[in-house]
Each structure stands twice: as C-alpha cells, then as structure tokens.
C-alpha cells in the first residue's frame, strides 16, 4: 500500500510540498554538521582550502596566466570557480544516493518522490549561498569592478539548478538499479572538475594550439563549461561566454531537466521494488 503513495508529480506537486522540501533540506544540513565543532563553517572552509591549494599550484608555482586573468585577479577567479563547482559536485554525488539512503522515508511519506533528490540539490545550494559573502569580500579586496554582470548571478544559479536537478533525477533512480553508479561518480567528478574552466580560464583551452579541434569540440560539449564561465563573468565581464555557448548550456540544462524527470517517473515502479 505504501508504494501507491505520493503519485502526484510535477512542479505543482513539489510546490504544494514545499514545506516538506524545506524540512528535508534542514534535516540534511543538521545531520551533516550535527557532531561537528565548526558546524556550517565547514561548508566554507572546504572550498576555501581547495581554492588556496589551486591558487598556489596554478597561480604561484606554474604562474598560470600570471596572477591575473584578463580583466581580473586570479584569486577571485579561482574562489568563484571552486564555490560554483563545489555546489555541483556535492549535489551530484549526494543526490546519487538520495533514494538508497532514505528508502524507509520514500516508501512511507505521502510526497512526490522527486522531492528527495531535489532536496539534496537545494541543501548544497544553501552552502553555496553561504559562500557568496566571501566571494564579495574577495572581489572588493582585489578591486573588482562591479557592473551589470552582477545581474547574471541569478541566471547562472537558475541554469545550474536546472542541470543539477535533471542529473540528480537520472543518477538517483539508476543508482537504485545499478549500484555501480555511485562508484562511477567518484571518478566522473574528478574528470568533470578538470573538464570545465573552474581553476583556469576558458581562453587557455580555446587558444591551445596543441589541442586538436575534435578535443576542443568535446570539451565545449560539456554544459558545465558555459555555466562555470557564466559564474566567472558575474565578477569579471571579460569572462562573458559567447551567445552560442550560453544558449547551448541553457538548452542542454533544461533538456536534461525534462529527460531526467521523465526517466525518474518511468523507473519509479522498478525503483520501489528494489527499495
């Protein structure tokens, strides 16, 4: 009988259950940091530590483009990229296990089951949002010129949310049927990190004479390239992605959102049997 619960689906159903979504997000954050002395500060310490390491390696040791990127300071560039990527990486990794780790709740709660992977994406976004003041401080310290591109921040967030929710639908449902997905994602996250302009300018790839054309095309096919570039452009207008890249990333993100939702719904019966 429990498997017949929560049949309402779609955006409307998620909105009607927004209080449950908020409760799941709060529960996720509370459980994650409940026995930690520093608590929520870890959501800031980890990306800042990573940013410091990559700044030292690429900005100091290898002098990647000097300590500057075109139109802005490299420390700002790397902090922006790391915080945006940390949201993406954590959301994808944790949403993969969002159904298998909450089986008892899923089979008893009268809510749309999409709410569980969505809650992971939203919880990790809350951590990203907590880091925005740090980005602002870095931008002010290094003399970034604030302009109209600040208006692109909600656009970047919207597109990344659509992509992450779509991917979370796909990964969470398939992982119930094939548990190898969780292990595969550990490798995929490492590859995707370097396959997007998180800690290096996109121009380094586009201007690399030693890289064959097909490799550049494959690189640009990654929708995270346009999204991360859009995050960079919020704080540095010189990093604005071209319209083709912007529309490509936007189209792929919302297409994956639709495909992910459809796949999630089509696999629901099989997923419930496994749970």
PyMOL commands that set and color helices and strands:
alter all, ss='L'
color gray80, all
select helices_A, chain A and resi 2-4+11-16+18-33+39-61+74-96+100-106+114-141+148-177+180-194+202-206+213-220+223-235+237-239+243-274
alter helices_A, ss='H'
color red, helices_A
select strands_A, chain A and resi 68-69+72-73
alter strands_A, ss='S'
color yellow, strands_A
deselect
rebuild
show_as cartoon
